[in-house]
Amino acid sequence: MKEEHRGLLEVSDGVTKKEKLYRNFLSAIYWLQEVHFLGHVVNQSGIYVDPSKVEAVKNWKAPTTPSEVQSFLGLAGYYQHFITNLSKIAKPLTSLT
């Protein structure tokens, strides 16, 4: 698979040179096993939340004002796909706002 991809890159490189277009291979990254993107990790197993983001939410200090509660609920809402029963968990917090 990598050899086939490498061959395609060489063909692409030939075409771009012919057309006087250039790319910086030092800034290009190929054959990664895992990509971290916007707080998520993407790999061959699927997409899941970056563990460092989970730790940040766990260590978040308790909100004390309605705007802090709303801010926290907004963050949690972003990850609702990954949190089962979020609406049940968030209901008491929502009533505080």
MODELLER restraints for C-alpha pairs under 7 A, 6 or more apart:
rsr = mdl.restraints
at = mdl.atoms
rsr.add(forms.Gaussian(group=physical.xy_distance, feature=features.Distance(at['CA:16:A'], at['CA:22:A']), mean=6.26, stdev=0.5))
rsr.add(forms.Gaussian(group=physical.xy_distance, feature=features.Distance(at['CA:33:A'], at['CA:43:A']), mean=6.16, stdev=0.5))
rsr.add(forms.Gaussian(group=physical.xy_distance, feature=features.Distance(at['CA:34:A'], at['CA:41:A']), mean=6.84, stdev=0.5))
rsr.add(forms.Gaussian(group=physical.xy_distance, feature=features.Distance(at['CA:34:A'], at['CA:42:A']), mean=5.72, stdev=0.5))
rsr.add(forms.Gaussian(group=physical.xy_distance, feature=features.Distance(at['CA:34:A'], at['CA:43:A']), mean=4.61, stdev=0.5))
rsr.add(forms.Gaussian(group=physical.xy_distance, feature=features.Distance(at['CA:35:A'], at['CA:41:A']), mean=5.70, stdev=0.5))
rsr.add(forms.Gaussian(group=physical.xy_distance, feature=features.Distance(at['CA:35:A'], at['CA:42:A']), mean=5.20, stdev=0.5))
rsr.add(forms.Gaussian(group=physical.xy_distance, feature=features.Distance(at['CA:35:A'], at['CA:43:A']), mean=6.55, stdev=0.5))
rsr.add(forms.Gaussian(group=physical.xy_distance, feature=features.Distance(at['CA:36:A'], at['CA:42:A']), mean=6.41, stdev=0.5))
rsr.add(forms.Gaussian(group=physical.xy_distance, feature=features.Distance(at['CA:39:A'], at['CA:49:A']), mean=6.23, stdev=0.5))
rsr.add(forms.Gaussian(group=physical.xy_distance, feature=features.Distance(at['CA:39:A'], at['CA:50:A']), mean=5.37, stdev=0.5))
rsr.add(forms.Gaussian(group=physical.xy_distance, feature=features.Distance(at['CA:39:A'], at['CA:53:A']), mean=6.49, stdev=0.5))
rsr.add(forms.Gaussian(group=physical.xy_distance, feature=features.Distance(at['CA:40:A'], at['CA:47:A']), mean=6.68, stdev=0.5))
rsr.add(forms.Gaussian(group=physical.xy_distance, feature=features.Distance(at['CA:40:A'], at['CA:48:A']), mean=5.59, stdev=0.5))
rsr.add(forms.Gaussian(group=physical.xy_distance, feature=features.Distance(at['CA:40:A'], at['CA:49:A']), mean=4.43, stdev=0.5))
rsr.add(forms.Gaussian(group=physical.xy_distance, feature=features.Distance(at['CA:40:A'], at['CA:50:A']), mean=4.72, stdev=0.5))
rsr.add(forms.Gaussian(group=physical.xy_distance, feature=features.Distance(at['CA:41:A'], at['CA:47:A']), mean=5.68, stdev=0.5))
rsr.add(forms.Gaussian(group=physical.xy_distance, feature=features.Distance(at['CA:41:A'], at['CA:48:A']), mean=5.42, stdev=0.5))
rsr.add(forms.Gaussian(group=physical.xy_distance, feature=features.Distance(at['CA:41:A'], at['CA:49:A']), mean=6.03, stdev=0.5))
rsr.add(forms.Gaussian(group=physical.xy_distance, feature=features.Distance(at['CA:41:A'], at['CA:50:A']), mean=5.45, stdev=0.5))
rsr.add(forms.Gaussian(group=physical.xy_distance, feature=features.Distance(at['CA:42:A'], at['CA:48:A']), mean=6.73, stdev=0.5))
rsr.add(forms.Gaussian(group=physical.xy_distance, feature=features.Distance(at['CA:63:A'], at['CA:69:A']), mean=5.37, stdev=0.5))
rsr.add(forms.Gaussian(group=physical.xy_distance, feature=features.Distance(at['CA:66:A'], at['CA:96:A']), mean=6.77, stdev=0.5))
rsr.add(forms.Gaussian(group=physical.xy_distance, feature=features.Distance(at['CA:66:A'], at['CA:97:A']), mean=5.01, stdev=0.5))
rsr.add(forms.Gaussian(group=physical.xy_distance, feature=features.Distance(at['CA:69:A'], at['CA:93:A']), mean=6.85, stdev=0.5))
rsr.add(forms.Gaussian(group=physical.xy_distance, feature=features.Distance(at['CA:69:A'], at['CA:97:A']), mean=6.91, stdev=0.5))
rsr.add(forms.Gaussian(group=physical.xy_distance, feature=features.Distance(at['CA:70:A'], at['CA:97:A']), mean=6.93, stdev=0.5))
rsr.add(forms.Gaussian(group=physical.xy_distance, feature=features.Distance(at['CA:80:A'], at['CA:86:A']), mean=6.17, stdev=0.5))
